[in-house]
Amino acid sequence: MSPSPKKRQIAAIKGTHDILPRQARKWQRVEEIANSLFELYGYREIRTPIFEATELFQKGTGETSDIVMKEMYTFVDKGGRSLTLRPEYTPSIARAIIEHQLHLQPDPLRFYFIGPMFRYDKPQKGRYRQFHQMDVEVFNEKDPAVDAEIVEMAARLLERVKVKGAEVLVNSVGCRACRPDYHLALRQNAEKHRKEFCADCQRKIDTNPLRIFDCKVAACREIALGLPKIIDYLCEECQVHFDQFRSYLDLYELSYKVEPFLVRGLDYYTKTTFEFVSTELGAQDAILGGGRYDDMMKDFGGPDICGIGFALGMERLLQLVPDEDSPEKFVYIAWMGDAAKKEAVLIARFLRLQGVECFIEYKSRGLGNQMGRANKFGAPWGVIIGEDEVKKQSYQLKNMVTGEQKEVTREKLLTAVRND
Ligand code: AMP
């Protein structure tokens, strides 16, 4: 007999990953902390679709950004439209504001969101094709005080989730008034090194020389260090903005470093840019990054309102958040016989209505087996229901830690497991 053909296992797609229940607990904890912190600063959640018209990102993220040039998950749907799985969140929010005219409503233009993003990049530790970001954006606030407030909020978030040792990097990338002069100086200087740059950077000299600073190739980084710095070319408005931004950071007593080559990977940034990095993350060291984008809305054909925001990588953050013991709290209800099974269902309903977590397994098993499973699952309490208990309407309550067991009424059972 020929051996049966081996079944091929379907695995998760390269660059994607499952978040299993034990890890999901940590995600939930961090998300809850983040949501409540953002609300504290006046932000409200906004949820937009996972896919959008490809044009949105071409226009919003920028034609010359790595994301648009190389990393988008773009497909044509059955109606012949070009769609893209969102690679970042800011353009989606900008679209939603314009579409729903949110800027004309009385609510503050402060938004947050946590969810998956998609980029076709080379997967490695800390870099995935489906990853998750926390995204925070404020619109229509020109004042540098808001730039500092958002950085301060990010610092508070890391503090609340007990991440230590992150470094705050800040810079200014100027605006449309000061960038042309800078671009010229940068291009002329980079041109002198054309042959030493990688092919990608050679292209960037012609398309968008600022992107040279995003290159990870060691030789290019070395040359980049000697190139002109945007910070030396700021117009008066950008310089004043940057100085005031820094003075507010000082007011918050936040320590930071000015990093003149921090230009961020996206085309739309103006003035302030910032990043939080950690040496504990390895090569992909950025926990979060953001900046101001004062022209994006206008360029979209929307209202002339400025914006500032940041995106934080959840996978990278979670790597730095210490694990916390989260012992199970549920009551394991064991039953023997059909009448007891029904009683168990009613007891579970009673406890759940009172907000007590409980767990029944419906497969018929012996008592020892059920208690063994309760132990294995880490349940602190076991309830045993047999024929006698059904008749008496009282139940055996077992403390799974001490092994102590006593007979209790339904009400006593509730008090005991609640006081735990
Ligand atoms: P960006 O939207 O590129 O400014 O990225 C903001 C943050 O998202 C980064 O600081 C990372 O923490 C995270 N991030 C970006 N790309 C990826 C990726 N491919 N995989 C995992 N995290 C990412």
Boltz pocket constraint, residues with backbone or C-beta under 6 A from the ligand:
constraints:
  - pocket:
      binder: B
      contacts: [[A, 87], [A, 88], [A, 119], [A, 121], [A, 126], [A, 127], [A, 128], [A, 129], [A, 131], [A, 132], [A, 133], [A, 265], [A, 276], [A, 286], [A, 287], [A, 288], [A, 289], [A, 290], [A, 311], [A, 312], [A, 313], [A, 314], [A, 315], [A, 316]]
      max_distance: 6.0
